[in-house]
Amino acid sequence: MPVPDKVTITVTGQIYKLRDNLYGASGWYDRVPVATVDLPVEKAP
């Protein structure tokens, strides 16, 4: 299996809403990605 050149990590955030728009209940809701990091990968000997 070939080793990839890089690994991409995406960090997402969440927001807390006291009342949502549909049910009026509180909860944590996903948001769009807030950061992306590309890490180089090297094959170990």
PDBQT receptor file of N, H, CA, C and O in Angstrom, charges set to zero:
ATOM      1  N   MET A   1       0.854  -1.176   0.000  1.00  0.00    +0.000 N 
ATOM      2  CA  MET A   1       0.000   0.000   0.000  1.00  0.00    +0.000 C 
ATOM      3  C   MET A   1       0.898   1.236   0.000  1.00  0.00    +0.000 C 
ATOM      4  O   MET A   1       1.803   1.325   0.830  1.00  0.00    +0.000 OA
ATOM      5  N   PRO A   2       0.679   2.179  -0.892  1.00  0.00    +0.000 N 
ATOM      6  CA  PRO A   2       1.527   3.379  -0.950  1.00  0.00    +0.000 C 
ATOM      7  C   PRO A   2       1.262   4.323   0.219  1.00  0.00    +0.000 C 
ATOM      8  O   PRO A   2       0.138   4.423   0.712  1.00  0.00    +0.000 OA
ATOM      9  N   VAL A   3       2.312   5.011   0.650  1.00  0.00    +0.000 N 
ATOM     10  H   VAL A   3       3.225   4.930   0.249  1.00  0.00    +0.000 HD
ATOM     11  CA  VAL A   3       2.202   5.982   1.738  1.00  0.00    +0.000 C 
ATOM     12  C   VAL A   3       1.806   7.333   1.134  1.00  0.00    +0.000 C 
ATOM     13  O   VAL A   3       2.429   7.777   0.170  1.00  0.00    +0.000 OA
ATOM     14  N   PRO A   4       0.777   7.996   1.685  1.00  0.00    +0.000 N 
ATOM     15  CA  PRO A   4       0.370   9.286   1.131  1.00  0.00    +0.000 C 
ATOM     16  C   PRO A   4       1.415  10.362   1.429  1.00  0.00    +0.000 C 
ATOM     17  O   PRO A   4       2.202  10.226   2.366  1.00  0.00    +0.000 OA
ATOM     18  N   ASP A   5       1.421  11.428   0.632  1.00  0.00    +0.000 N 
ATOM     19  H   ASP A   5       0.782  11.538  -0.129  1.00  0.00    +0.000 HD
ATOM     20  CA  ASP A   5       2.351  12.536   0.837  1.00  0.00    +0.000 C 
ATOM     21  C   ASP A   5       1.977  13.390   2.040  1.00  0.00    +0.000 C 
ATOM     22  O   ASP A   5       2.846  13.973   2.688  1.00  0.00    +0.000 OA
ATOM     23  N   LYS A   6       0.679  13.463   2.338  1.00  0.00    +0.000 N 
ATOM     24  H   LYS A   6      -0.027  12.990   1.811  1.00  0.00    +0.000 HD
ATOM     25  CA  LYS A   6       0.220  14.291   3.448  1.00  0.00    +0.000 C 
ATOM     26  C   LYS A   6      -1.069  13.733   4.030  1.00  0.00    +0.000 C 
ATOM     27  O   LYS A   6      -1.761  12.929   3.405  1.00  0.00    +0.000 OA
ATOM     28  N   VAL A   7      -1.373  14.179   5.246  1.00  0.00    +0.000 N 
ATOM     29  H   VAL A   7      -0.811  14.832   5.755  1.00  0.00    +0.000 HD
ATOM     30  CA  VAL A   7      -2.631  13.859   5.913  1.00  0.00    +0.000 C 
ATOM     31  C   VAL A   7      -3.305  15.196   6.215  1.00  0.00    +0.000 C 
ATOM     32  O   VAL A   7      -2.676  16.103   6.759  1.00  0.00    +0.000 OA
ATOM     33  N   THR A   8      -4.566  15.314   5.867  1.00  0.00    +0.000 N 
ATOM     34  H   THR A   8      -5.077  14.577   5.425  1.00  0.00    +0.000 HD
ATOM     35  CA  THR A   8      -5.304  16.544   6.114  1.00  0.00    +0.000 C 
ATOM     36  C   THR A   8      -6.218  16.348   7.314  1.00  0.00    +0.000 C 
ATOM     37  O   THR A   8      -7.002  15.400   7.361  1.00  0.00    +0.000 OA
ATOM     38  N   ILE A   9      -6.110  17.257   8.287  1.00  0.00    +0.000 N 
ATOM     39  H   ILE A   9      -5.473  18.027   8.248  1.00  0.00    +0.000 HD
ATOM     40  CA  ILE A   9      -6.946  17.225   9.486  1.00  0.00    +0.000 C 
ATOM     41  C   ILE A   9      -7.829  18.467   9.466  1.00  0.00    +0.000 C 
ATOM     42  O   ILE A   9      -7.341  19.584   9.294  1.00  0.00    +0.000 OA
ATOM     43  N   THR A  10      -9.122  18.265   9.643  1.00  0.00    +0.000 N 
ATOM     44  H   THR A  10      -9.518  17.358   9.783  1.00  0.00    +0.000 HD
ATOM     45  CA  THR A  10     -10.073  19.368   9.660  1.00  0.00    +0.000 C 
ATOM     46  C   THR A  10     -10.667  19.491  11.057  1.00  0.00    +0.000 C 
ATOM     47  O   THR A  10     -11.136  18.508  11.631  1.00  0.00    +0.000 OA
ATOM     48  N   VAL A  11     -10.643  20.704  11.599  1.00  0.00    +0.000 N 
ATOM     49  H   VAL A  11     -10.262  21.503  11.133  1.00  0.00    +0.000 HD
ATOM     50  CA  VAL A  11     -11.184  20.989  12.929  1.00  0.00    +0.000 C 
ATOM     51  C   VAL A  11     -12.516  21.704  12.740  1.00  0.00    +0.000 C 
ATOM     52  O   VAL A  11     -12.591  22.732  12.067  1.00  0.00    +0.000 OA
ATOM     53  N   THR A  12     -13.563  21.152  13.338  1.00  0.00    +0.000 N 
ATOM     54  H   THR A  12     -13.502  20.317  13.885  1.00  0.00    +0.000 HD
ATOM     55  CA  THR A  12     -14.877  21.790  13.250  1.00  0.00    +0.000 C 
ATOM     56  C   THR A  12     -15.245  22.370  14.608  1.00  0.00    +0.000 C 
ATOM     57  O   THR A  12     -14.706  21.963  15.638  1.00  0.00    +0.000 OA
ATOM     58  N   GLY A  13     -16.146  23.303  14.598  1.00  0.00    +0.000 N 
ATOM     59  H   GLY A  13     -16.583  23.634  13.762  1.00  0.00    +0.000 HD
ATOM     60  CA  GLY A  13     -16.595  23.920  15.837  1.00  0.00    +0.000 C 
ATOM     61  C   GLY A  13     -18.056  23.602  16.081  1.00  0.00    +0.000 C 
ATOM     62  O   GLY A  13     -18.757  23.096  15.204  1.00  0.00    +0.000 OA
ATOM     63  N   GLN A  14     -18.491  23.902  17.269  1.00  0.00    +0.000 N 
ATOM     64  H   GLN A  14     -17.921  24.313  17.981  1.00  0.00    +0.000 HD
ATOM     65  CA  GLN A  14     -19.896  23.750  17.616  1.00  0.00    +0.000 C 
ATOM     66  C   GLN A  14     -20.365  25.017  18.312  1.00  0.00    +0.000 C 
ATOM     67  O   GLN A  14     -19.580  25.730  18.938  1.00  0.00    +0.000 OA
ATOM     68  N   ILE A  15     -21.650  25.282  18.192  1.00  0.00    +0.000 N 
ATOM     69  H   ILE A  15     -22.287  24.704  17.683  1.00  0.00    +0.000 HD
ATOM     70  CA  ILE A  15     -22.226  26.406  18.914  1.00  0.00    +0.000 C 
ATOM     71  C   ILE A  15     -23.314  25.875  19.840  1.00  0.00    +0.000 C 
ATOM     72  O   ILE A  15     -23.961  24.871  19.544  1.00  0.00    +0.000 OA
ATOM     73  N   TYR A  16     -23.504  26.556  20.955  1.00  0.00    +0.000 N 
ATOM     74  H   TYR A  16     -22.978  27.372  21.196  1.00  0.00    +0.000 HD
ATOM     75  CA  TYR A  16     -24.561  26.206  21.891  1.00  0.00    +0.000 C 
ATOM     76  C   TYR A  16     -25.682  27.212  21.717  1.00  0.00    +0.000 C 
ATOM     77  O   TYR A  16     -25.467  28.423  21.784  1.00  0.00    +0.000 OA
ATOM     78  N   LYS A  17     -26.870  26.702  21.494  1.00  0.00    +0.000 N 
ATOM     79  H   LYS A  17     -27.045  25.718  21.439  1.00  0.00    +0.000 HD
ATOM     80  CA  LYS A  17     -28.037  27.576  21.390  1.00  0.00    +0.000 C 
ATOM     81  C   LYS A  17     -28.981  27.249  22.538  1.00  0.00    +0.000 C 
ATOM     82  O   LYS A  17     -29.325  26.090  22.770  1.00  0.00    +0.000 OA
ATOM     83  N   LEU A  18     -29.389  28.284  23.243  1.00  0.00    +0.000 N 
ATOM     84  H   LEU A  18     -29.109  29.225  23.053  1.00  0.00    +0.000 HD
ATOM     85  CA  LEU A  18     -30.319  28.093  24.351  1.00  0.00    +0.000 C 
ATOM     86  C   LEU A  18     -31.659  27.569  23.839  1.00  0.00    +0.000 C 
ATOM     87  O   LEU A  18     -32.298  26.739  24.487  1.00  0.00    +0.000 OA
ATOM     88  N   ARG A  19     -32.080  28.060  22.671  1.00  0.00    +0.000 N 
ATOM     89  H   ARG A  19     -31.561  28.734  22.145  1.00  0.00    +0.000 HD
ATOM     90  CA  ARG A  19     -33.317  27.582  22.039  1.00  0.00    +0.000 C 
ATOM     91  C   ARG A  19     -33.081  27.447  20.543  1.00  0.00    +0.000 C 
ATOM     92  O   ARG A  19     -32.663  28.398  19.884  1.00  0.00    +0.000 OA
ATOM     93  N   ASP A  20     -33.352  26.248  20.008  1.00  0.00    +0.000 N 
ATOM     94  H   ASP A  20     -33.691  25.475  20.544  1.00  0.00    +0.000 HD
ATOM     95  CA  ASP A  20     -33.205  26.079  18.559  1.00  0.00    +0.000 C 
ATOM     96  C   ASP A  20     -34.446  26.628  17.852  1.00  0.00    +0.000 C 
ATOM     97  O   ASP A  20     -35.455  26.934  18.487  1.00  0.00    +0.000 OA
ATOM     98  N   ASN A  21     -34.353  26.745  16.547  1.00  0.00    +0.000 N 
ATOM     99  H   ASN A  21     -33.534  26.497  16.031  1.00  0.00    +0.000 HD
ATOM    100  CA  ASN A  21     -35.429  27.362  15.773  1.00  0.00    +0.000 C 
ATOM    101  C   ASN A  21     -36.629  26.445  15.545  1.00  0.00    +0.000 C 
ATOM    102  O   ASN A  21     -37.726  26.923  15.253  1.00  0.00    +0.000 OA
ATOM    103  N   LEU A  22     -36.431  25.143  15.674  1.00  0.00    +0.000 N 
ATOM    104  H   LEU A  22     -35.540  24.755  15.910  1.00  0.00    +0.000 HD
ATOM    105  CA  LEU A  22     -37.509  24.210  15.348  1.00  0.00    +0.000 C 
ATOM    106  C   LEU A  22     -38.309  23.780  16.571  1.00  0.00    +0.000 C 
ATOM    107  O   LEU A  22     -39.538  23.843  16.565  1.00  0.00    +0.000 OA
ATOM    108  N   TYR A  23     -37.603  23.336  17.638  1.00  0.00    +0.000 N 
ATOM    109  H   TYR A  23     -36.604  23.285  17.643  1.00  0.00    +0.000 HD
ATOM    110  CA  TYR A  23     -38.303  22.777  18.799  1.00  0.00    +0.000 C 
ATOM    111  C   TYR A  23     -38.264  23.672  20.029  1.00  0.00    +0.000 C 
ATOM    112  O   TYR A  23     -39.001  23.427  20.984  1.00  0.00    +0.000 OA
ATOM    113  N   GLY A  24     -37.426  24.703  20.030  1.00  0.00    +0.000 N 
ATOM    114  H   GLY A  24     -36.828  24.902  19.254  1.00  0.00    +0.000 HD
ATOM    115  CA  GLY A  24     -37.307  25.561  21.206  1.00  0.00    +0.000 C 
ATOM    116  C   GLY A  24     -36.479  24.921  22.310  1.00  0.00    +0.000 C 
ATOM    117  O   GLY A  24     -36.527  25.361  23.459  1.00  0.00    +0.000 OA
ATOM    118  N   ALA A  25     -35.719  23.883  21.968  1.00  0.00    +0.000 N 
ATOM    119  H   ALA A  25     -35.680  23.525  21.035  1.00  0.00    +0.000 HD
ATOM    120  CA  ALA A  25     -34.895  23.185  22.953  1.00  0.00    +0.000 C 
ATOM    121  C   ALA A  25     -33.447  23.656  22.842  1.00  0.00    +0.000 C 
ATOM    122  O   ALA A  25     -33.024  24.154  21.799  1.00  0.00    +0.000 OA
ATOM    123  N   SER A  26     -32.695  23.495  23.924  1.00  0.00    +0.000 N 
ATOM    124  H   SER A  26     -33.039  23.090  24.772  1.00  0.00    +0.000 HD
ATOM    125  CA  SER A  26     -31.284  23.860  23.891  1.00  0.00    +0.000 C 
ATOM    126  C   SER A  26     -30.462  22.704  23.347  1.00  0.00    +0.000 C 
ATOM    127  O   SER A  26     -30.906  21.556  23.346  1.00  0.00    +0.000 OA
ATOM    128  N   GLY A  27     -29.242  23.024  22.877  1.00  0.00    +0.000 N 
ATOM    129  H   GLY A  27     -28.881  23.957  22.877  1.00  0.00    +0.000 HD
ATOM    130  CA  GLY A  27     -28.382  21.960  22.391  1.00  0.00    +0.000 C 
ATOM    131  C   GLY A  27     -27.144  22.498  21.709  1.00  0.00    +0.000 C 
ATOM    132  O   GLY A  27     -27.004  23.699  21.477  1.00  0.00    +0.000 OA
ATOM    133  N   TRP A  28     -26.242  21.571  21.392  1.00  0.00    +0.000 N 
ATOM    134  H   TRP A  28     -26.355  20.595  21.581  1.00  0.00    +0.000 HD
ATOM    135  CA  TRP A  28     -25.008  21.882  20.670  1.00  0.00    +0.000 C 
ATOM    136  C   TRP A  28     -25.223  21.552  19.211  1.00  0.00    +0.000 C 
ATOM    137  O   TRP A  28     -25.755  20.493  18.879  1.00  0.00    +0.000 OA
ATOM    138  N   TYR A  29     -24.810  22.459  18.334  1.00  0.00    +0.000 N 
ATOM    139  H   TYR A  29     -24.377  23.319  18.603  1.00  0.00    +0.000 HD
ATOM    140  CA  TYR A  29     -25.032  22.275  16.901  1.00  0.00    +0.000 C 
ATOM    141  C   TYR A  29     -23.721  22.447  16.141  1.00  0.00    +0.000 C 
ATOM    142  O   TYR A  29     -22.911  23.319  16.455  1.00  0.00    +0.000 OA
ATOM    143  N   ASP A  30     -23.533  21.599  15.138  1.00  0.00    +0.000 N 
ATOM    144  H   ASP A  30     -24.191  20.891  14.883  1.00  0.00    +0.000 HD
ATOM    145  CA  ASP A  30     -22.307  21.636  14.338  1.00  0.00    +0.000 C 
ATOM    146  C   ASP A  30     -22.243  22.902  13.498  1.00  0.00    +0.000 C 
ATOM    147  O   ASP A  30     -23.258  23.458  13.077  1.00  0.00    +0.000 OA
ATOM    148  N   ARG A  31     -21.010  23.334  13.273  1.00  0.00    +0.000 N 
ATOM    149  H   ARG A  31     -20.186  22.882  13.615  1.00  0.00    +0.000 HD
ATOM    150  CA  ARG A  31     -20.762  24.483  12.403  1.00  0.00    +0.000 C 
ATOM    151  C   ARG A  31     -19.821  24.054  11.298  1.00  0.00    +0.000 C 
ATOM    152  O   ARG A  31     -19.376  22.908  11.251  1.00  0.00    +0.000 OA
ATOM    153  N   VAL A  32     -19.531  24.963  10.432  1.00  0.00    +0.000 N 
ATOM    154  H   VAL A  32     -19.893  25.895  10.470  1.00  0.00    +0.000 HD
ATOM    155  CA  VAL A  32     -18.608  24.691   9.330  1.00  0.00    +0.000 C 
ATOM    156  C   VAL A  32     -17.196  24.512   9.886  1.00  0.00    +0.000 C 
ATOM    157  O   VAL A  32     -16.925  24.928  11.013  1.00  0.00    +0.000 OA
ATOM    158  N   PRO A  33     -16.297  23.903   9.121  1.00  0.00    +0.000 N 
ATOM    159  CA  PRO A  33     -14.913  23.760   9.581  1.00  0.00    +0.000 C 
ATOM    160  C   PRO A  33     -14.286  25.122   9.913  1.00  0.00    +0.000 C 
ATOM    161  O   PRO A  33     -14.491  26.102   9.196  1.00  0.00    +0.000 OA
ATOM    162  N   VAL A  34     -13.525  25.166  11.003  1.00  0.00    +0.000 N 
ATOM    163  H   VAL A  34     -13.359  24.371  11.586  1.00  0.00    +0.000 HD
ATOM    164  CA  VAL A  34     -12.881  26.417  11.422  1.00  0.00    +0.000 C 
ATOM    165  C   VAL A  34     -11.392  26.419  11.110  1.00  0.00    +0.000 C 
ATOM    166  O   VAL A  34     -10.770  27.482  11.094  1.00  0.00    +0.000 OA
ATOM    167  N   ALA A  35     -10.804  25.242  10.858  1.00  0.00    +0.000 N 
ATOM    168  H   ALA A  35     -11.309  24.379  10.871  1.00  0.00    +0.000 HD
ATOM    169  CA  ALA A  35      -9.375  25.169  10.533  1.00  0.00    +0.000 C 
ATOM    170  C   ALA A  35      -9.086  23.878   9.782  1.00  0.00    +0.000 C 
ATOM    171  O   ALA A  35      -9.754  22.861   9.972  1.00  0.00    +0.000 OA
ATOM    172  N   THR A  36      -8.072  23.946   8.922  1.00  0.00    +0.000 N 
ATOM    173  H   THR A  36      -7.530  24.772   8.768  1.00  0.00    +0.000 HD
ATOM    174  CA  THR A  36      -7.589  22.772   8.208  1.00  0.00    +0.000 C 
ATOM    175  C   THR A  36      -6.072  22.762   8.283  1.00  0.00    +0.000 C 
ATOM    176  O   THR A  36      -5.426  23.786   8.060  1.00  0.00    +0.000 OA
ATOM    177  N   VAL A  37      -5.506  21.605   8.597  1.00  0.00    +0.000 N 
ATOM    178  H   VAL A  37      -6.031  20.773   8.777  1.00  0.00    +0.000 HD
ATOM    179  CA  VAL A  37      -4.061  21.464   8.713  1.00  0.00    +0.000 C 
ATOM    180  C   VAL A  37      -3.607  20.322   7.815  1.00  0.00    +0.000 C 
ATOM    181  O   VAL A  37      -4.163  19.225   7.868  1.00  0.00    +0.000 OA
ATOM    182  N   ASP A  38      -2.596  20.580   6.988  1.00  0.00    +0.000 N 
ATOM    183  H   ASP A  38      -2.144  21.471   6.945  1.00  0.00    +0.000 HD
ATOM    184  CA  ASP A  38      -1.994  19.546   6.158  1.00  0.00    +0.000 C 
ATOM    185  C   ASP A  38      -0.660  19.137   6.801  1.00  0.00    +0.000 C 
ATOM    186  O   ASP A  38       0.231  19.969   6.967  1.00  0.00    +0.000 OA
ATOM    187  N   LEU A  39      -0.530  17.868   7.158  1.00  0.00    +0.000 N 
ATOM    188  H   LEU A  39      -1.255  17.192   7.023  1.00  0.00    +0.000 HD
ATOM    189  CA  LEU A  39       0.686  17.370   7.796  1.00  0.00    +0.000 C 
ATOM    190  C   LEU A  39       1.443  16.476   6.821  1.00  0.00    +0.000 C 
ATOM    191  O   LEU A  39       0.860  15.559   6.242  1.00  0.00    +0.000 OA
ATOM    192  N   PRO A  40       2.734  16.735   6.634  1.00  0.00    +0.000 N 
ATOM    193  CA  PRO A  40       3.512  15.880   5.739  1.00  0.00    +0.000 C 
ATOM    194  C   PRO A  40       3.724  14.490   6.351  1.00  0.00    +0.000 C 
ATOM    195  O   PRO A  40       3.817  14.353   7.571  1.00  0.00    +0.000 OA
ATOM    196  N   VAL A  41       3.797  13.495   5.525  1.00  0.00    +0.000 N 
ATOM    197  H   VAL A  41       3.722  13.606   4.534  1.00  0.00    +0.000 HD
ATOM    198  CA  VAL A  41       4.002  12.117   5.976  1.00  0.00    +0.000 C 
ATOM    199  C   VAL A  41       5.285  11.597   5.351  1.00  0.00    +0.000 C 
ATOM    200  O   VAL A  41       5.518  11.746   4.151  1.00  0.00    +0.000 OA
ATOM    201  N   GLU A  42       6.114  10.982   6.194  1.00  0.00    +0.000 N 
ATOM    202  H   GLU A  42       5.924  10.862   7.168  1.00  0.00    +0.000 HD
ATOM    203  CA  GLU A  42       7.343  10.362   5.706  1.00  0.00    +0.000 C 
ATOM    204  C   GLU A  42       7.332   8.896   6.091  1.00  0.00    +0.000 C 
ATOM    205  O   GLU A  42       6.919   8.535   7.193  1.00  0.00    +0.000 OA
ATOM    206  N   LYS A  43       7.784   8.064   5.187  1.00  0.00    +0.000 N 
ATOM    207  H   LYS A  43       8.119   8.357   4.292  1.00  0.00    +0.000 HD
ATOM    208  CA  LYS A  43       7.836   6.634   5.448  1.00  0.00    +0.000 C 
ATOM    209  C   LYS A  43       9.012   6.347   6.368  1.00  0.00    +0.000 C 
ATOM    210  O   LYS A  43      10.137   6.767   6.098  1.00  0.00    +0.000 OA
ATOM    211  N   ALA A  44       8.746   5.627   7.462  1.00  0.00    +0.000 N 
ATOM    212  H   ALA A  44       7.831   5.286   7.681  1.00  0.00    +0.000 HD
ATOM    213  CA  ALA A  44       9.801   5.263   8.418  1.00  0.00    +0.000 C 
ATOM    214  C   ALA A  44      10.656   4.129   7.846  1.00  0.00    +0.000 C 
ATOM    215  O   ALA A  44      10.158   3.259   7.132  1.00  0.00    +0.000 OA
ATOM    216  N   PRO A  45      11.940   4.155   8.171  1.00  0.00    +0.000 N 
ATOM    217  CA  PRO A  45      12.818   3.075   7.636  1.00  0.00    +0.000 C 
ATOM    218  C   PRO A  45      12.491   1.713   8.228  1.00  0.00    +0.000 C 
ATOM    219  O   PRO A  45      13.132   0.720   7.884  1.00  0.00    +0.000 OA
TER     220      PRO A  45
